[in-house]
Amino acid sequence: MARRPRDLARRMADRGDGYRRETFTLPLDEARAQAREFLKRYPAAAYSSGVETWRREPDGRITFTMRRLPTAE
């Protein structure tokens, strides 16, 4: 995936909603494993974590953004 400055700015933008976000681009199996690890580290019940967006790239990899609150509630 080509990384353009505007893409990076969009991924890093502070949306002012209190969530922290991480964006990944991985092959499908690795994307699944990464999402599971993220949810294991930041459980949804405590951090309101989850997959915010995802898409399949032309090369078959998955780009996805995970979000979470900075601390457990």
PEHU-V665574 format. One record per residue. RES is the residue in three letters. D_LAST is the distance of its C-alpha to the last C-alpha in Angstrom with 1 decimal. Layout:
res: (RES & RES)
d_last: (D_LAST & D_LAST)
This chain:
res: (MET & ALA & ARG & ARG & PRO & ARG & ASP & LEU & ALA & ARG & ARG & MET & ALA & ASP & ARG & GLY & ASP & GLY & TYR & ARG & ARG & GLU & THR & PHE & THR & LEU & PRO & LEU & ASP & GLU & ALA & ARG & ALA & GLN & ALA & ARG & GLU & PHE & LEU & LYS & ARG & TYR & PRO & ALA & ALA & ALA & TYR & SER & SER & GLY & VAL & GLU & THR & TRP & ARG & ARG & GLU & PRO & ASP & GLY & ARG & ILE & THR & PHE & THR & MET & ARG & ARG & LEU & PRO & THR & ALA & GLU)
d_last: (35.4 & 36.8 & 34.4 & 35.5 & 34.1 & 32.9 & 31.0 & 29.3 & 28.5 & 27.0 & 24.8 & 23.7 & 23.5 & 20.7 & 20.0 & 18.1 & 15.3 & 12.6 & 12.8 & 14.4 & 17.2 & 19.7 & 23.0 & 25.2 & 28.8 & 29.9 & 32.3 & 31.0 & 30.6 & 28.8 & 26.6 & 25.5 & 25.0 & 22.9 & 20.6 & 20.3 & 19.6 & 16.9 & 15.1 & 15.8 & 14.3 & 11.2 & 10.8 & 10.4 & 8.5 & 5.4 & 6.6 & 8.7 & 11.5 & 15.2 & 18.7 & 19.3 & 23.1 & 25.8 & 29.6 & 32.5 & 34.6 & 38.4 & 38.6 & 36.4 & 33.3 & 29.9 & 28.0 & 24.3 & 21.2 & 17.8 & 14.8 & 11.2 & 8.5 & 9.4 & 6.4 & 3.8 & 0.0)
